[in-house]
């Protein structure tokens, strides 16, 4: 991948961007809390049409949170990071350690045959959407088949927690949480399209990931679509990617970039 071997990358300062202030740490670890609170309150009062956009935003911000957790850029200890992934596994109805295992492989084998996460990027949009349920199952199967004992233990622990959560909600007919289960299942089935296809479709070895430069679009999506920047410097937290993008544009003004949308 040519950009990865561009000698000018060494001139880009990024190490200072890995440091988070106490405020940054709080925001990164609480970013999804307002959205899930709003969605649950609205669902409690059976205002489901108003709850849906809040659930969507919860899923988006929770993805940002666990994604930073995959790379240990939440500004907290590894033990607390494990807790963040575990909690979000229950809330999002999937093992985040299974997703983490495949995501780190995605960085190592980006868009080649060993990249399970990136497979849907080579599909047309409609097929990537239909592929969603298969995608989330494949992530779990791959982690359980290929992961080491720690990965397998974490995945099984989180899947058991998800099963217990679903059983309690369904047994006691907790309506607002039944709504949450449906919303999260739909979110998981759309992950292959929104989290992978959008940022890698029609990419190749020359331009292997897309990015987004529109200020308002990045504000709405919580900076999740600075994806090229993330691949180049995965140690940089999501909140610092706008500044990283400015530094990249200054040092590499001639690099071809494709926008997410």
HELIX and SHEET records of a PDB file:
HELIX    1   1 UNK A    2  UNK A    5  5                                   4    
HELIX    2   2 UNK A    7  UNK A   11  5                                   5    
HELIX    3   3 UNK A   15  UNK A   18  5                                   4    
HELIX    4   4 UNK A   22  UNK A   30  1                                   9    
HELIX    5   5 UNK A   33  UNK A   44  1                                  12    
HELIX    6   6 UNK A   48  UNK A   70  1                                  23    
HELIX    7   7 UNK A   78  UNK A   92  1                                  15    
HELIX    8   8 UNK A   96  UNK A  108  1                                  13    
HELIX    9   9 UNK A  117  UNK A  122  5                                   6    
HELIX   10  10 UNK A  125  UNK A  130  1                                   6    
HELIX   11  11 UNK A  132  UNK A  146  1                                  15    
HELIX   12  12 UNK A  149  UNK A  171  1                                  23    
HELIX   13  13 UNK A  175  UNK A  191  1                                  17    
HELIX   14  14 UNK A  192  UNK A  197  3                                   6    
HELIX   15  15 UNK A  198  UNK A  200  1                                   3    
HELIX   16  16 UNK A  215  UNK A  220  1                                   6    
HELIX   17  17 UNK A  227  UNK A  232  1                                   6    
HELIX   18  18 UNK A  238  UNK A  240  5                                   3    
HELIX   19  19 UNK A  241  UNK A  251  1                                  11    
END                                                                             
